[in-house]
Every structure is written in C-alpha cells, then in structure tokens.
Amino acid sequence: MPMLRSEFVKLDEIYIPTKRRNALEAEKIEELAESILEDGQKVPIQVRRDPKKQFIVVNGAHRIEAVKLLGEESIEAYIVREGNYTL
C-alpha cells in the first residue's frame, strides 16, 4: 500500500453523514478540542472524495467538530480511496 500523505482540507468541504453526526458525543468533542489546543492535531482524519460532495469523512468526525469548536477553517486529513481506510 502506498504511503499516505496528509494535506489540509477546508472544514466546509467535508460532509459528515447523518449516522455519524448523530453518534457525536459533546464531552468527547470538548476533550479533543482541549487536547488539540495543547498538543496540536496528532492524527489526521480520513476522508474520501465524492462526486456530489467534495469529501466525506471516513474516520475523525469528533476531531472535525473539535477543530470547528476551536475556530479553525481547515483540518489535517488523509484522502483515501474506497477500501484503503480503517475504521
């Protein structure tokens, strides 16, 4: 498998499916926001390209919301192809 390179993706270009959005936990988002504020984002999220939307989150919905809470406009992400990601 080729080495993944991370890049920054604009938050408003990332779609979080309803099922994932409904599973978000406010307490976890706040804890992650604190951690990111203190130590930076340690692990890039994973997104995949979508013809209808620009990106769909594969892994990292809580991190997306934590970064939004901090007022950021982009997040570090791996852009993965179907079948090349872990959940």
Backbone as JSON, one array per atom type, in Angstrom:
{
  "sequence": "MPMLRSEFVKLDEIYIPTKRRNALEAEKIEELAESILEDGQKVPIQVRRDPKKQFIVVNGAHRIEAVKLLGEESIEAYIVREGNYTL",
  "N": [[0.85, -1.18, 0.0], [0.6, 2.22, -0.84], [2.38, 4.94, 0.72], [0.55, 7.14, 2.73], [-0.06, 10.58, 2.31], [-0.58, 13.44, 4.21], [-2.85, 16.22, 3.98], [-4.13, 19.59, 4.16], [-7.57, 20.16, 4.55], [-10.43, 22.05, 3.81], [-12.84, 22.71, 6.28], [-15.5, 23.24, 5.58], [-15.79, 21.8, 3.29], [-16.14, 19.22, 3.89], [-18.27, 16.54, 4.39], [-20.29, 15.19, 6.9], [-21.78, 12.2, 7.38], [-25.23, 11.63, 8.32], [-25.69, 9.49, 10.13], [-23.19, 9.23, 11.42], [-22.97, 11.82, 12.43], [-25.06, 11.85, 14.27], [-24.02, 10.2, 16.18], [-22.15, 11.61, 17.53], [-20.43, 12.77, 20.44], [-20.74, 15.25, 22.79], [-19.07, 15.68, 25.04], [-16.75, 14.24, 24.41], [-15.94, 15.67, 22.16], [-15.28, 18.16, 23.31], [-13.15, 17.38, 24.99], [-11.29, 16.51, 23.08], [-10.9, 18.93, 21.71], [-9.6, 20.43, 23.66], [-7.24, 18.91, 23.92], [-6.19, 19.15, 21.32], [-5.76, 21.87, 21.26], [-3.75, 22.12, 23.17], [-1.71, 20.27, 22.34], [-1.76, 20.11, 19.58], [-3.05, 18.7, 16.49], [-2.85, 15.33, 16.51], [-3.36, 13.03, 14.98], [-4.2, 12.71, 11.64], [-7.44, 13.15, 10.14], [-9.55, 10.91, 8.2], [-10.68, 11.09, 4.94], [-12.79, 10.67, 2.06], [-12.96, 11.24, -1.44], [-15.84, 12.52, -3.11], [-18.23, 12.45, -5.71], [-20.55, 14.06, -5.56], [-20.43, 15.57, -3.21], [-17.66, 17.35, -1.82], [-15.81, 16.05, -0.04], [-16.15, 13.15, 2.03], [-16.35, 12.25, 5.37], [-14.46, 9.6, 6.69], [-13.19, 8.66, 8.9], [-12.93, 10.27, 11.92], [-14.83, 12.19, 12.77], [-15.36, 13.33, 15.31], [-12.98, 14.71, 15.74], [-13.15, 16.61, 13.7], [-15.33, 18.18, 14.57], [-14.22, 19.11, 16.96], [-12.1, 20.7, 16.08], [-13.55, 22.62, 14.69], [-14.83, 23.8, 16.86], [-12.69, 25.1, 17.95], [-12.43, 27.15, 16.22], [-11.11, 26.87, 13.84], [-10.47, 26.71, 10.26], [-9.69, 24.7, 8.61], [-8.53, 21.26, 8.42], [-6.15, 18.7, 9.17], [-5.81, 15.99, 6.97], [-6.03, 12.64, 5.66], [-6.49, 11.66, 2.39], [-8.33, 9.16, 1.24], [-8.84, 6.24, -0.81], [-11.67, 4.27, -1.76], [-11.9, 1.41, 0.24], [-9.3, 1.64, 1.2], [-9.02, 2.4, 3.83], [-9.2, 2.59, 7.44], [-11.43, 1.77, 10.06]],
  "CA": [[0.0, 0.0, 0.0], [1.43, 3.43, -0.88], [2.39, 5.78, 1.92], [-0.42, 8.23, 2.66], [0.42, 11.92, 2.64], [-1.69, 14.24, 4.7], [-2.96, 17.59, 3.48], [-5.18, 20.31, 4.88], [-8.84, 20.22, 3.84], [-11.34, 23.02, 4.42], [-13.93, 22.06, 7.01], [-16.78, 23.37, 4.89], [-15.79, 20.89, 2.15], [-16.26, 17.86, 4.42], [-19.62, 16.14, 4.77], [-20.38, 14.13, 7.92], [-23.07, 11.52, 7.21], [-26.16, 11.78, 9.43], [-25.48, 8.42, 11.11], [-22.0, 9.6, 12.19], [-23.27, 13.07, 13.14], [-25.93, 11.51, 15.4], [-23.23, 9.45, 17.16], [-21.16, 12.5, 18.16], [-20.58, 13.0, 21.88], [-20.26, 16.6, 23.13], [-17.97, 15.6, 26.02], [-15.56, 13.79, 23.67], [-15.53, 16.79, 21.3], [-14.63, 19.15, 24.17], [-11.86, 16.82, 25.41], [-10.41, 16.55, 21.91], [-10.57, 20.34, 21.44], [-8.58, 20.79, 24.65], [-6.02, 18.21, 23.55], [-5.67, 19.76, 20.09], [-5.29, 23.2, 21.63], [-2.5, 21.96, 23.92], [-0.69, 19.47, 21.68], [-1.95, 20.05, 18.14], [-3.75, 17.51, 15.98], [-1.86, 14.25, 16.45], [-3.7, 12.05, 13.94], [-5.07, 13.27, 10.6], [-8.7, 12.44, 9.88], [-9.56, 10.25, 6.9], [-11.82, 11.46, 4.1], [-12.73, 10.17, 0.69], [-13.58, 12.15, -2.41], [-17.19, 12.13, -3.51], [-18.61, 13.28, -6.86], [-21.63, 15.0, -5.23], [-19.9, 16.46, -2.18], [-16.22, 17.33, -2.08], [-15.22, 14.98, 0.76], [-16.98, 12.54, 3.06], [-15.48, 11.77, 6.45], [-14.4, 8.16, 6.88], [-12.75, 8.47, 10.28], [-12.49, 11.52, 12.53], [-15.92, 13.16, 12.92], [-15.18, 14.06, 16.57], [-11.87, 15.66, 15.54], [-13.67, 17.71, 12.87], [-16.12, 19.06, 15.43], [-13.31, 19.74, 17.93], [-11.36, 21.75, 15.36], [-14.54, 23.69, 14.45], [-15.01, 24.45, 18.15], [-11.52, 25.97, 18.16], [-12.49, 28.25, 15.28], [-10.25, 26.62, 12.67], [-11.19, 26.59, 8.98], [-9.24, 23.5, 7.9], [-8.06, 20.17, 9.28], [-5.22, 17.79, 8.5], [-6.55, 14.8, 6.57], [-5.58, 11.72, 4.63], [-7.53, 11.43, 1.4], [-8.22, 7.73, 0.96], [-9.72, 5.67, -1.82], [-12.56, 3.22, -1.25], [-11.19, 0.18, 0.58], [-7.96, 1.91, 1.71], [-9.09, 3.08, 5.11], [-9.51, 1.79, 8.61], [-12.48, 2.39, 10.89]],
  "C": [[0.89, 1.24, 0.0], [1.3, 4.24, 0.41], [1.4, 6.93, 1.74], [0.25, 9.54, 3.05], [-0.78, 12.72, 3.13], [-1.67, 15.61, 4.02], [-4.08, 18.27, 4.26], [-6.39, 20.46, 3.98], [-9.73, 21.22, 4.57], [-12.51, 22.29, 5.06], [-15.26, 22.13, 6.27], [-16.87, 22.52, 3.62], [-15.99, 19.44, 2.58], [-17.69, 17.61, 4.88], [-19.52, 15.03, 5.82], [-21.75, 13.48, 7.77], [-23.92, 11.59, 8.49], [-25.92, 10.74, 10.52], [-24.28, 8.74, 12.01], [-22.27, 10.86, 13.03], [-24.11, 12.78, 14.39], [-25.16, 10.78, 16.51], [-22.21, 10.33, 17.88], [-21.49, 12.74, 19.62], [-19.93, 14.33, 22.24], [-19.05, 16.57, 24.06], [-16.66, 15.2, 25.31], [-15.02, 14.92, 22.78], [-14.77, 17.83, 22.13], [-13.26, 18.66, 24.63], [-10.85, 16.87, 24.27], [-9.97, 17.98, 21.59], [-9.48, 20.8, 22.4], [-7.23, 20.18, 24.29], [-5.37, 18.83, 22.32], [-5.1, 21.14, 20.38], [-3.92, 23.12, 22.31], [-1.39, 21.32, 23.09], [-0.76, 19.46, 20.16], [-2.69, 18.78, 17.74], [-2.72, 16.42, 15.76], [-2.1, 13.3, 15.28], [-4.6, 12.71, 12.91], [-6.37, 12.47, 10.5], [-8.56, 11.73, 8.54], [-10.84, 10.64, 6.18], [-11.68, 10.78, 2.76], [-13.42, 11.19, -0.22], [-14.94, 11.61, -2.81], [-17.62, 13.02, -4.67], [-19.68, 14.34, -6.53], [-21.18, 16.03, -4.2], [-18.39, 16.41, -2.37], [-15.52, 16.2, -1.33], [-16.26, 14.44, 1.73], [-16.03, 11.98, 4.11], [-15.61, 10.25, 6.56], [-14.09, 7.87, 8.35], [-12.32, 9.83, 10.81], [-13.57, 12.58, 12.73], [-15.78, 13.97, 14.21], [-14.06, 15.1, 16.43], [-12.31, 16.86, 14.7], [-14.43, 18.7, 13.76], [-15.26, 19.78, 16.47], [-12.56, 20.9, 17.3], [-12.29, 22.92, 15.04], [-14.74, 24.5, 15.73], [-13.88, 25.43, 18.44], [-11.46, 27.12, 17.16], [-11.6, 28.09, 14.05], [-11.1, 26.5, 11.41], [-10.78, 25.36, 8.19], [-8.7, 22.49, 8.9], [-7.12, 19.28, 8.47], [-5.93, 16.47, 8.22], [-5.76, 13.94, 5.6], [-6.76, 11.56, 3.67], [-7.35, 9.99, 0.92], [-9.17, 7.33, -0.16], [-10.55, 4.58, -1.16], [-11.74, 1.95, -0.97], [-9.8, 0.39, 1.17], [-7.98, 2.56, 3.08], [-9.43, 2.11, 6.23], [-10.57, 2.52, 9.41], [-12.2, 2.15, 12.34]]
}
